[in-house]
Structure formats: C-alpha cells, structure tokens
C-alpha cells in the first residue's frame, strides 16, 4: 500500500484542509477521498499527492497559514 494526501479540498469553513489516504494507486486514493468527503456532505475538486516512503521526513499538511 502507498500513502497519499490532499490539502486543497473544500471543507466546511474557509480554512485549510488536510486528509491522508492509504491505497494501492493514486486513482484509488482519490476515489476513497471523494467517497469520504461526500459522506460528510463535501464535494468539489482536489488533488492527491503521494508521500514518498523511501526516506525519513516530516510533512506539514496544514500549518495554519491561511
């Protein structure tokens, strides 16, 4: 499995958003995220990016700088 994230989907309020998904492909991750957002009444476009797991790192998904 691979790890993906999105930080540009529209949330409930006009503040930053961040989500993480685990899937085999980027398309599968996007589909899972779309389903989860729809279950919460949230819709719209977003991008999904993969977190490379081949080295140590910290990834800030949302730092409060809006």
N, C-alpha and C positions, 0 to 999 in steps of 0.2 A: 504494500500500500504506500501511497505517496501523500504528502501533506500540502494543502493549498490554503490560500487566504484571500479575502476580499476586504477592502476598506473604502469602497466607493458606492455601496448600495444606499438607497434612501431609507432612513429609519423613521421612527415616529416623530422625532423632533429635528430641528435644524442644527444638529451637532454631528460629530464624526461617528462612524460606524466601523465595526470590525467583526469578522467571522472567520472561523477556521473549519476546514473540512478535510476528511480523510477519505480517499478514493483511489481507484486504480488509474483514472485518466482525468484530464482537466475537464472534459465534457461531462463526465460523471459527477465530478465535484460541483460544477456549475448547476447541473440538474438537481443535485441534492440541496444546494443552497437555495435555488429557486423554489423548491418544494417547501423548505423550512420557512422561508420568508412569506410565501403565500399562506402557510398555515397560521401566520401571525397577522395577516391582512396587509402585507407589504409587497409591493410589486415594482417593477422597473428594471432598467438595465444596470449591469455591474460587470466588473472584470474579476477574473480569478487568476491568481499567480501562484506558482509553485514555490515552496520553501525547499531549497536545496539542502539535503541532509548529509552531504559529504564532508562537512567541516563544522567545527564549533562556531556558534554565532548567537547573537541576541537580535531579535527583530521586534522593533517597536511598531505595533499595529496602529495605535492611536495615542498621541502624546498630549492631547488637549489643546493643540494649537489649531484653532478653527479659523 
